[in-house]
């Protein structure tokens, strides 16, 4: 099981890195290994120590 470190981003948020191999499998990276386009993820707290991440299509901002 791979472990990813929780990181402090600013005073109001933290982040976890996602492995590029996983992003590539989802088709989210271009040929250069960079994020291709703009993507949004819905993050939901499920239970103690459990979150669910879902890629959301069609978000306009």
PDB file of N, H, CA, C and O in Angstrom:
ATOM      1  N   UNK A   1       0.848  -1.170   0.000  1.00  0.00           N
ATOM      2  CA  UNK A   1       0.000   0.000   0.000  1.00  0.00           C
ATOM      3  C   UNK A   1       0.896   1.236   0.000  1.00  0.00           C
ATOM      4  O   UNK A   1       1.758   1.399   0.864  1.00  0.00           O
ATOM      5  N   UNK A   2       0.674   2.104  -0.990  1.00  0.00           N
ATOM      6  H   UNK A   2      -0.026   1.972  -1.692  1.00  0.00           H
ATOM      7  CA  UNK A   2       1.421   3.358  -1.061  1.00  0.00           C
ATOM      8  C   UNK A   2       0.823   4.356  -0.069  1.00  0.00           C
ATOM      9  O   UNK A   2      -0.393   4.413   0.116  1.00  0.00           O
ATOM     10  N   UNK A   3       1.685   5.128   0.556  1.00  0.00           N
ATOM     11  H   UNK A   3       2.673   5.081   0.406  1.00  0.00           H
ATOM     12  CA  UNK A   3       1.225   6.155   1.492  1.00  0.00           C
ATOM     13  C   UNK A   3       1.578   7.521   0.944  1.00  0.00           C
ATOM     14  O   UNK A   3       2.658   7.712   0.384  1.00  0.00           O
ATOM     15  N   UNK A   4       0.672   8.474   1.103  1.00  0.00           N
ATOM     16  H   UNK A   4      -0.205   8.319   1.558  1.00  0.00           H
ATOM     17  CA  UNK A   4       0.882   9.836   0.653  1.00  0.00           C
ATOM     18  C   UNK A   4       0.782  10.761   1.860  1.00  0.00           C
ATOM     19  O   UNK A   4      -0.087  10.590   2.715  1.00  0.00           O
ATOM     20  N   UNK A   5       1.669  11.729   1.920  1.00  0.00           N
ATOM     21  H   UNK A   5       2.376  11.867   1.226  1.00  0.00           H
ATOM     22  CA  UNK A   5       1.740  12.630   3.059  1.00  0.00           C
ATOM     23  C   UNK A   5       0.688  13.739   2.956  1.00  0.00           C
ATOM     24  O   UNK A   5       0.501  14.335   1.895  1.00  0.00           O
ATOM     25  N   UNK A   6       0.013  14.000   4.063  1.00  0.00           N
ATOM     26  H   UNK A   6       0.165  13.516   4.924  1.00  0.00           H
ATOM     27  CA  UNK A   6      -0.896  15.130   4.171  1.00  0.00           C
ATOM     28  C   UNK A   6      -0.044  16.376   4.353  1.00  0.00           C
ATOM     29  O   UNK A   6       0.839  16.405   5.209  1.00  0.00           O
ATOM     30  N   UNK A   7      -0.306  17.413   3.546  1.00  0.00           N
ATOM     31  H   UNK A   7      -1.023  17.389   2.850  1.00  0.00           H
ATOM     32  CA  UNK A   7       0.523  18.623   3.566  1.00  0.00           C
ATOM     33  C   UNK A   7      -0.315  19.856   3.857  1.00  0.00           C
ATOM     34  O   UNK A   7      -1.442  19.976   3.376  1.00  0.00           O
ATOM     35  N   UNK A   8       0.230  20.766   4.639  1.00  0.00           N
ATOM     36  H   UNK A   8       1.145  20.668   5.030  1.00  0.00           H
ATOM     37  CA  UNK A   8      -0.403  22.053   4.905  1.00  0.00           C
ATOM     38  C   UNK A   8      -0.234  22.935   3.675  1.00  0.00           C
ATOM     39  O   UNK A   8       0.895  23.180   3.249  1.00  0.00           O
ATOM     40  N   UNK A   9      -1.346  23.422   3.089  1.00  0.00           N
ATOM     41  H   UNK A   9      -2.262  23.223   3.435  1.00  0.00           H
ATOM     42  CA  UNK A   9      -1.274  24.290   1.916  1.00  0.00           C
ATOM     43  C   UNK A   9      -1.331  25.761   2.311  1.00  0.00           C
ATOM     44  O   UNK A   9      -0.562  26.577   1.804  1.00  0.00           O
ATOM     45  N   UNK A  10      -2.238  26.091   3.208  1.00  0.00           N
ATOM     46  H   UNK A  10      -2.864  25.428   3.619  1.00  0.00           H
ATOM     47  CA  UNK A  10      -2.362  27.454   3.730  1.00  0.00           C
ATOM     48  C   UNK A  10      -3.093  27.360   5.062  1.00  0.00           C
ATOM     49  O   UNK A  10      -3.220  26.266   5.612  1.00  0.00           O
ATOM     50  N   UNK A  11      -3.575  28.479   5.593  1.00  0.00           N
ATOM     51  H   UNK A  11      -3.472  29.367   5.146  1.00  0.00           H
ATOM     52  CA  UNK A  11      -4.220  28.453   6.906  1.00  0.00           C
ATOM     53  C   UNK A  11      -5.543  27.692   6.903  1.00  0.00           C
ATOM     54  O   UNK A  11      -5.984  27.213   7.948  1.00  0.00           O
ATOM     55  N   UNK A  12      -6.179  27.578   5.738  1.00  0.00           N
ATOM     56  H   UNK A  12      -5.821  27.967   4.889  1.00  0.00           H
ATOM     57  CA  UNK A  12      -7.515  26.997   5.687  1.00  0.00           C
ATOM     58  C   UNK A  12      -7.613  25.660   4.970  1.00  0.00           C
ATOM     59  O   UNK A  12      -8.700  25.091   4.870  1.00  0.00           O
ATOM     60  N   UNK A  13      -6.493  25.151   4.469  1.00  0.00           N
ATOM     61  H   UNK A  13      -5.610  25.613   4.550  1.00  0.00           H
ATOM     62  CA  UNK A  13      -6.593  23.901   3.710  1.00  0.00           C
ATOM     63  C   UNK A  13      -5.313  23.082   3.771  1.00  0.00           C
ATOM     64  O   UNK A  13      -4.225  23.583   4.053  1.00  0.00           O
ATOM     65  N   UNK A  14      -5.502  21.796   3.493  1.00  0.00           N
ATOM     66  H   UNK A  14      -6.387  21.390   3.264  1.00  0.00           H
ATOM     67  CA  UNK A  14      -4.391  20.849   3.410  1.00  0.00           C
ATOM     68  C   UNK A  14      -4.573  20.072   2.113  1.00  0.00           C
ATOM     69  O   UNK A  14      -5.638  20.129   1.498  1.00  0.00           O
ATOM     70  N   UNK A  15      -3.548  19.352   1.696  1.00  0.00           N
ATOM     71  H   UNK A  15      -2.683  19.306   2.195  1.00  0.00           H
ATOM     72  CA  UNK A  15      -3.638  18.606   0.447  1.00  0.00           C
ATOM     73  C   UNK A  15      -2.887  17.296   0.521  1.00  0.00           C
ATOM     74  O   UNK A  15      -2.024  17.084   1.373  1.00  0.00           O
ATOM     75  N   UNK A  16      -3.251  16.420  -0.409  1.00  0.00           N
ATOM     76  H   UNK A  16      -3.952  16.592  -1.101  1.00  0.00           H
ATOM     77  CA  UNK A  16      -2.592  15.135  -0.576  1.00  0.00           C
ATOM     78  C   UNK A  16      -2.244  15.009  -2.052  1.00  0.00           C
ATOM     79  O   UNK A  16      -3.083  15.302  -2.904  1.00  0.00           O
ATOM     80  N   UNK A  17      -1.035  14.582  -2.374  1.00  0.00           N
ATOM     81  H   UNK A  17      -0.354  14.343  -1.682  1.00  0.00           H
ATOM     82  CA  UNK A  17      -0.663  14.418  -3.772  1.00  0.00           C
ATOM     83  C   UNK A  17      -1.232  13.112  -4.305  1.00  0.00           C
ATOM     84  O   UNK A  17      -1.340  12.117  -3.589  1.00  0.00           O
ATOM     85  N   UNK A  18      -1.595  13.145  -5.590  1.00  0.00           N
ATOM     86  H   UNK A  18      -1.507  13.953  -6.172  1.00  0.00           H
ATOM     87  CA  UNK A  18      -2.074  11.948  -6.269  1.00  0.00           C
ATOM     88  C   UNK A  18      -0.989  11.489  -7.226  1.00  0.00           C
ATOM     89  O   UNK A  18      -0.437  12.307  -7.962  1.00  0.00           O
ATOM     90  N   UNK A  19      -0.672  10.210  -7.235  1.00  0.00           N
ATOM     91  H   UNK A  19      -1.120   9.546  -6.638  1.00  0.00           H
ATOM     92  CA  UNK A  19       0.378   9.710  -8.114  1.00  0.00           C
ATOM     93  C   UNK A  19       0.033   9.949  -9.589  1.00  0.00           C
ATOM     94  O   UNK A  19      -1.101   9.728 -10.014  1.00  0.00           O
ATOM     95  N   UNK A  20       1.023  10.400 -10.358  1.00  0.00           N
ATOM     96  H   UNK A  20       1.944  10.579 -10.013  1.00  0.00           H
ATOM     97  CA  UNK A  20       0.804  10.668 -11.781  1.00  0.00           C
ATOM     98  C   UNK A  20       0.370   9.416 -12.530  1.00  0.00           C
ATOM     99  O   UNK A  20      -0.399   9.513 -13.486  1.00  0.00           O
ATOM    100  N   UNK A  21       0.843   8.246 -12.121  1.00  0.00           N
ATOM    101  H   UNK A  21       1.468   8.167 -11.344  1.00  0.00           H
ATOM    102  CA  UNK A  21       0.421   7.015 -12.782  1.00  0.00           C
ATOM    103  C   UNK A  21      -1.093   6.844 -12.694  1.00  0.00           C
ATOM    104  O   UNK A  21      -1.731   6.429 -13.662  1.00  0.00           O
ATOM    105  N   UNK A  22      -1.663   7.163 -11.540  1.00  0.00           N
ATOM    106  H   UNK A  22      -1.144   7.500 -10.755  1.00  0.00           H
ATOM    107  CA  UNK A  22      -3.117   7.064 -11.363  1.00  0.00           C
ATOM    108  C   UNK A  22      -3.835   8.118 -12.192  1.00  0.00           C
ATOM    109  O   UNK A  22      -4.871   7.835 -12.794  1.00  0.00           O
ATOM    110  N   UNK A  23      -3.289   9.337 -12.227  1.00  0.00           N
ATOM    111  H   UNK A  23      -2.447   9.566 -11.738  1.00  0.00           H
ATOM    112  CA  UNK A  23      -3.897  10.395 -13.039  1.00  0.00           C
ATOM    113  C   UNK A  23      -3.830  10.048 -14.524  1.00  0.00           C
ATOM    114  O   UNK A  23      -4.758  10.337 -15.279  1.00  0.00           O
ATOM    115  N   UNK A  24      -2.740   9.434 -14.930  1.00  0.00           N
ATOM    116  H   UNK A  24      -1.986   9.199 -14.316  1.00  0.00           H
ATOM    117  CA  UNK A  24      -2.580   9.015 -16.330  1.00  0.00           C
ATOM    118  C   UNK A  24      -3.626   7.962 -16.693  1.00  0.00           C
ATOM    119  O   UNK A  24      -4.196   8.009 -17.782  1.00  0.00           O
ATOM    120  N   UNK A  25      -3.883   7.011 -15.788  1.00  0.00           N
ATOM    121  H   UNK A  25      -3.419   6.973 -14.903  1.00  0.00           H
ATOM    122  CA  UNK A  25      -4.894   5.982 -16.030  1.00  0.00           C
ATOM    123  C   UNK A  25      -6.282   6.594 -16.224  1.00  0.00           C
ATOM    124  O   UNK A  25      -7.101   6.051 -16.966  1.00  0.00           O
ATOM    125  N   UNK A  26      -6.547   7.709 -15.568  1.00  0.00           N
ATOM    126  H   UNK A  26      -5.882   8.150 -14.966  1.00  0.00           H
ATOM    127  CA  UNK A  26      -7.831   8.400 -15.690  1.00  0.00           C
ATOM    128  C   UNK A  26      -7.888   9.311 -16.916  1.00  0.00           C
ATOM    129  O   UNK A  26      -8.931   9.892 -17.216  1.00  0.00           O
ATOM    130  N   UNK A  27      -6.751   9.434 -17.630  1.00  0.00           N
ATOM    131  H   UNK A  27      -5.904   8.962 -17.387  1.00  0.00           H
ATOM    132  CA  UNK A  27      -6.721  10.281 -18.818  1.00  0.00           C
ATOM    133  C   UNK A  27      -6.650  11.759 -18.506  1.00  0.00           C
ATOM    134  O   UNK A  27      -7.096  12.585 -19.303  1.00  0.00           O
ATOM    135  N   UNK A  28      -6.089  12.105 -17.347  1.00  0.00           N
ATOM    136  H   UNK A  28      -5.726  11.435 -16.700  1.00  0.00           H
ATOM    137  CA  UNK A  28      -6.046  13.506 -16.913  1.00  0.00           C
ATOM    138  C   UNK A  28      -4.733  14.208 -17.250  1.00  0.00           C
ATOM    139  O   UNK A  28      -4.599  15.409 -17.016  1.00  0.00           O
ATOM    140  N   UNK A  29      -3.760  13.472 -17.798  1.00  0.00           N
ATOM    141  H   UNK A  29      -3.869  12.496 -17.989  1.00  0.00           H
ATOM    142  CA  UNK A  29      -2.463  14.059 -18.136  1.00  0.00           C
ATOM    143  C   UNK A  29      -2.267  14.078 -19.648  1.00  0.00           C
ATOM    144  O   UNK A  29      -2.760  13.206 -20.363  1.00  0.00           O
ATOM    145  N   UNK A  30      -1.539  15.086 -20.120  1.00  0.00           N
ATOM    146  H   UNK A  30      -1.138  15.794 -19.539  1.00  0.00           H
ATOM    147  CA  UNK A  30      -1.204  15.145 -21.543  1.00  0.00           C
ATOM    148  C   UNK A  30       0.075  14.340 -21.814  1.00  0.00           C
ATOM    149  O   UNK A  30       0.595  13.672 -20.920  1.00  0.00           O
ATOM    150  N   UNK A  31       0.575  14.410 -23.051  1.00  0.00           N
ATOM    151  H   UNK A  31       0.154  14.952 -23.778  1.00  0.00           H
ATOM    152  CA  UNK A  31       1.769  13.650 -23.437  1.00  0.00           C
ATOM    153  C   UNK A  31       3.007  14.025 -22.635  1.00  0.00           C
ATOM    154  O   UNK A  31       3.924  13.218 -22.479  1.00  0.00           O
ATOM    155  N   UNK A  32       3.029  15.267 -22.120  1.00  0.00           N
ATOM    156  H   UNK A  32       2.284  15.923 -22.246  1.00  0.00           H
ATOM    157  CA  UNK A  32       4.172  15.746 -21.353  1.00  0.00           C
ATOM    158  C   UNK A  32       4.067  15.423 -19.866  1.00  0.00           C
ATOM    159  O   UNK A  32       4.936  15.815 -19.087  1.00  0.00           O
ATOM    160  N   UNK A  33       3.011  14.712 -19.463  1.00  0.00           N
ATOM    161  H   UNK A  33       2.305  14.394 -20.095  1.00  0.00           H
ATOM    162  CA  UNK A  33       2.828  14.359 -18.061  1.00  0.00           C
ATOM    163  C   UNK A  33       2.279  15.496 -17.216  1.00  0.00           C
ATOM    164  O   UNK A  33       2.383  15.470 -15.989  1.00  0.00           O
ATOM    165  N   UNK A  34       1.694  16.496 -17.870  1.00  0.00           N
ATOM    166  H   UNK A  34       1.609  16.517 -18.866  1.00  0.00           H
ATOM    167  CA  UNK A  34       1.092  17.629 -17.152  1.00  0.00           C
ATOM    168  C   UNK A  34      -0.422  17.498 -17.189  1.00  0.00           C
ATOM    169  O   UNK A  34      -0.974  16.872 -18.094  1.00  0.00           O
ATOM    170  N   UNK A  35      -1.094  18.087 -16.211  1.00  0.00           N
ATOM    171  H   UNK A  35      -0.646  18.596 -15.475  1.00  0.00           H
ATOM    172  CA  UNK A  35      -2.552  18.038 -16.159  1.00  0.00           C
ATOM    173  C   UNK A  35      -3.106  18.662 -17.427  1.00  0.00           C
ATOM    174  O   UNK A  35      -2.770  19.793 -17.779  1.00  0.00           O
ATOM    175  N   UNK A  36      -3.961  17.908 -18.108  1.00  0.00           N
ATOM    176  H   UNK A  36      -4.234  16.990 -17.823  1.00  0.00           H
ATOM    177  CA  UNK A  36      -4.533  18.314 -19.385  1.00  0.00           C
ATOM    178  C   UNK A  36      -5.907  18.948 -19.139  1.00  0.00           C
ATOM    179  O   UNK A  36      -6.885  18.241 -18.899  1.00  0.00           O
ATOM    180  N   UNK A  37      -5.974  20.266 -19.199  1.00  0.00           N
ATOM    181  H   UNK A  37      -5.179  20.841 -19.394  1.00  0.00           H
ATOM    182  CA  UNK A  37      -7.228  20.971 -18.991  1.00  0.00           C
ATOM    183  C   UNK A  37      -7.488  21.279 -17.532  1.00  0.00           C
ATOM    184  O   UNK A  37      -6.594  21.221 -16.688  1.00  0.00           O
ATOM    185  N   UNK A  38      -8.744  21.610 -17.262  1.00  0.00           N
ATOM    186  H   UNK A  38      -9.470  21.657 -17.948  1.00  0.00           H
ATOM    187  CA  UNK A  38      -9.153  21.954 -15.900  1.00  0.00           C
ATOM    188  C   UNK A  38     -10.121  20.884 -15.410  1.00  0.00           C
ATOM    189  O   UNK A  38     -11.093  20.556 -16.091  1.00  0.00           O
ATOM    190  N   UNK A  39      -9.852  20.350 -14.241  1.00  0.00           N
ATOM    191  H   UNK A  39      -9.062  20.617 -13.688  1.00  0.00           H
ATOM    192  CA  UNK A  39     -10.672  19.271 -13.683  1.00  0.00           C
ATOM    193  C   UNK A  39     -11.072  19.630 -12.257  1.00  0.00           C
ATOM    194  O   UNK A  39     -10.348  20.327 -11.546  1.00  0.00           O
ATOM    195  N   UNK A  40     -12.236  19.139 -11.857  1.00  0.00           N
ATOM    196  H   UNK A  40     -12.825  18.573 -12.434  1.00  0.00           H
ATOM    197  CA  UNK A  40     -12.732  19.378 -10.508  1.00  0.00           C
ATOM    198  C   UNK A  40     -13.030  18.044  -9.840  1.00  0.00           C
ATOM    199  O   UNK A  40     -13.472  17.093 -10.485  1.00  0.00           O
ATOM    200  N   UNK A  41     -12.781  17.992  -8.543  1.00  0.00           N
ATOM    201  H   UNK A  41     -12.422  18.765  -8.020  1.00  0.00           H
ATOM    202  CA  UNK A  41     -12.990  16.777  -7.762  1.00  0.00           C
ATOM    203  C   UNK A  41     -13.882  17.106  -6.577  1.00  0.00           C
ATOM    204  O   UNK A  41     -13.648  18.082  -5.864  1.00  0.00           O
ATOM    205  N   UNK A  42     -14.910  16.281  -6.371  1.00  0.00           N
ATOM    206  H   UNK A  42     -15.099  15.489  -6.951  1.00  0.00           H
ATOM    207  CA  UNK A  42     -15.768  16.420  -5.187  1.00  0.00           C
ATOM    208  C   UNK A  42     -15.194  15.509  -4.113  1.00  0.00           C
ATOM    209  O   UNK A  42     -15.004  14.314  -4.340  1.00  0.00           O
ATOM    210  N   UNK A  43     -14.917  16.074  -2.945  1.00  0.00           N
ATOM    211  H   UNK A  43     -15.071  17.045  -2.761  1.00  0.00           H
ATOM    212  CA  UNK A  43     -14.347  15.323  -1.832  1.00  0.00           C
ATOM    213  C   UNK A  43     -15.392  15.267  -0.727  1.00  0.00           C
ATOM    214  O   UNK A  43     -15.892  16.295  -0.271  1.00  0.00           O
ATOM    215  N   UNK A  44     -15.711  14.045  -0.306  1.00  0.00           N
ATOM    216  H   UNK A  44     -15.304  13.210  -0.677  1.00  0.00           H
ATOM    217  CA  UNK A  44     -16.748  13.864   0.702  1.00  0.00           C
ATOM    218  C   UNK A  44     -16.175  13.062   1.867  1.00  0.00           C
ATOM    219  O   UNK A  44     -15.547  12.022   1.668  1.00  0.00           O
ATOM    220  N   UNK A  45     -16.398  13.554   3.084  1.00  0.00           N
ATOM    221  H   UNK A  45     -16.908  14.399   3.246  1.00  0.00           H
ATOM    222  CA  UNK A  45     -15.987  12.829   4.279  1.00  0.00           C
ATOM    223  C   UNK A  45     -17.003  11.723   4.525  1.00  0.00           C
ATOM    224  O   UNK A  45     -18.196  11.992   4.665  1.00  0.00           O
ATOM    225  N   UNK A  46     -16.537  10.492   4.577  1.00  0.00           N
ATOM    226  H   UNK A  46     -15.568  10.274   4.463  1.00  0.00           H
ATOM    227  CA  UNK A  46     -17.411   9.330   4.716  1.00  0.00           C
ATOM    228  C   UNK A  46     -17.531   8.889   6.171  1.00  0.00           C
ATOM    229  O   UNK A  46     -18.635   8.676   6.672  1.00  0.00           O
ATOM    230  N   UNK A  47     -16.401   8.755   6.841  1.00  0.00           N
ATOM    231  H   UNK A  47     -15.504   8.928   6.434  1.00  0.00           H
ATOM    232  CA  UNK A  47     -16.364   8.240   8.209  1.00  0.00           C
ATOM    233  C   UNK A  47     -15.020   8.629   8.808  1.00  0.00           C
ATOM    234  O   UNK A  47     -14.195   9.231   8.120  1.00  0.00           O
ATOM    235  N   UNK A  48     -14.785   8.306  10.051  1.00  0.00           N
ATOM    236  H   UNK A  48     -15.455   7.818  10.610  1.00  0.00           H
ATOM    237  CA  UNK A  48     -13.505   8.605  10.682  1.00  0.00           C
ATOM    238  C   UNK A  48     -12.374   8.052   9.823  1.00  0.00           C
ATOM    239  O   UNK A  48     -12.285   6.844   9.602  1.00  0.00           O
ATOM    240  N   UNK A  49     -11.510   8.943   9.341  1.00  0.00           N
ATOM    241  H   UNK A  49     -11.582   9.924   9.520  1.00  0.00           H
ATOM    242  CA  UNK A  49     -10.355   8.537   8.555  1.00  0.00           C
ATOM    243  C   UNK A  49     -10.664   8.116   7.129  1.00  0.00           C
ATOM    244  O   UNK A  49      -9.786   7.581   6.452  1.00  0.00           O
ATOM    245  N   UNK A  50     -11.899   8.343   6.642  1.00  0.00           N
ATOM    246  H   UNK A  50     -12.612   8.777   7.192  1.00  0.00           H
ATOM    247  CA  UNK A  50     -12.252   7.932   5.286  1.00  0.00           C
ATOM    248  C   UNK A  50     -12.882   9.082   4.511  1.00  0.00           C
ATOM    249  O   UNK A  50     -13.797   9.756   4.986  1.00  0.00           O
ATOM    250  N   UNK A  51     -12.361   9.286   3.297  1.00  0.00           N
ATOM    251  H   UNK A  51     -11.618   8.739   2.911  1.00  0.00           H
ATOM    252  CA  UNK A  51     -12.899  10.282   2.373  1.00  0.00           C
ATOM    253  C   UNK A  51     -13.131   9.599   1.043  1.00  0.00           C
ATOM    254  O   UNK A  51     -12.505   8.583   0.740  1.00  0.00           O
ATOM    255  N   UNK A  52     -14.033  10.156   0.247  1.00  0.00           N
ATOM    256  H   UNK A  52     -14.542  10.981   0.493  1.00  0.00           H
ATOM    257  CA  UNK A  52     -14.266   9.663  -1.111  1.00  0.00           C
ATOM    258  C   UNK A  52     -14.033  10.820  -2.072  1.00  0.00           C
ATOM    259  O   UNK A  52     -14.554  11.917  -1.868  1.00  0.00           O
ATOM    260  N   UNK A  53     -13.246  10.576  -3.124  1.00  0.00           N
ATOM    261  H   UNK A  53     -12.823   9.685  -3.289  1.00  0.00           H
ATOM    262  CA  UNK A  53     -12.973  11.566  -4.151  1.00  0.00           C
ATOM    263  C   UNK A  53     -13.648  11.139  -5.442  1.00  0.00           C
ATOM    264  O   UNK A  53     -13.530   9.986  -5.855  1.00  0.00           O
ATOM    265  N   UNK A  54     -14.355  12.063  -6.081  1.00  0.00           N
ATOM    266  H   UNK A  54     -14.451  13.000  -5.745  1.00  0.00           H
ATOM    267  CA  UNK A  54     -15.013  11.772  -7.352  1.00  0.00           C
ATOM    268  C   UNK A  54     -14.721  12.887  -8.342  1.00  0.00           C
ATOM    269  O   UNK A  54     -14.916  14.066  -8.045  1.00  0.00           O
ATOM    270  N   UNK A  55     -14.252  12.502  -9.517  1.00  0.00           N
ATOM    271  H   UNK A  55     -14.094  11.544  -9.758  1.00  0.00           H
ATOM    272  CA  UNK A  55     -14.020  13.450 -10.599  1.00  0.00           C
ATOM    273  C   UNK A  55     -15.378  13.917 -11.106  1.00  0.00           C
ATOM    274  O   UNK A  55     -16.253  13.099 -11.391  1.00  0.00           O
ATOM    275  N   UNK A  56     -15.557  15.237 -11.218  1.00  0.00           N
ATOM    276  H   UNK A  56     -14.846  15.901 -10.986  1.00  0.00           H
ATOM    277  CA  UNK A  56     -16.838  15.806 -11.625  1.00  0.00           C
ATOM    278  C   UNK A  56     -16.671  16.407 -13.013  1.00  0.00           C
ATOM    279  O   UNK A  56     -15.773  17.217 -13.244  1.00  0.00           O
ATOM    280  N   UNK A  57     -17.537  16.008 -13.932  1.00  0.00           N
ATOM    281  H   UNK A  57     -18.267  15.350 -13.745  1.00  0.00           H
ATOM    282  CA  UNK A  57     -17.519  16.525 -15.303  1.00  0.00           C
ATOM    283  C   UNK A  57     -18.497  17.680 -15.434  1.00  0.00           C
ATOM    284  O   UNK A  57     -19.488  17.754 -14.706  1.00  0.00           O
ATOM    285  N   UNK A  58     -18.211  18.587 -16.373  1.00  0.00           N
ATOM    286  H   UNK A  58     -17.406  18.527 -16.964  1.00  0.00           H
ATOM    287  CA  UNK A  58     -19.150  19.633 -16.736  1.00  0.00           C
ATOM    288  C   UNK A  58     -19.299  20.762 -15.745  1.00  0.00           C
ATOM    289  O   UNK A  58     -20.345  21.411 -15.719  1.00  0.00           O
ATOM    290  N   UNK A  59     -18.294  21.023 -14.929  1.00  0.00           N
ATOM    291  H   UNK A  59     -17.445  20.496 -14.950  1.00  0.00           H
ATOM    292  CA  UNK A  59     -18.359  22.135 -13.969  1.00  0.00           C
ATOM    293  C   UNK A  59     -17.926  23.404 -14.685  1.00  0.00           C
ATOM    294  O   UNK A  59     -16.845  23.452 -15.273  1.00  0.00           O
ATOM    295  N   UNK A  60     -18.761  24.424 -14.638  1.00  0.00           N
ATOM    296  H   UNK A  60     -19.639  24.385 -14.160  1.00  0.00           H
ATOM    297  CA  UNK A  60     -18.414  25.722 -15.230  1.00  0.00           C
ATOM    298  C   UNK A  60     -18.228  26.729 -14.123  1.00  0.00           C
ATOM    299  O   UNK A  60     -19.067  26.858 -13.231  1.00  0.00           O
ATOM    300  N   UNK A  61     -17.107  27.450 -14.190  1.00  0.00           N
ATOM    301  H   UNK A  61     -16.426  27.345 -14.915  1.00  0.00           H
ATOM    302  CA  UNK A  61     -16.840  28.437 -13.149  1.00  0.00           C
ATOM    303  C   UNK A  61     -16.554  29.778 -13.783  1.00  0.00           C
ATOM    304  O   UNK A  61     -16.302  30.754 -13.077  1.00  0.00           O
TER     305      UNK A  61
END
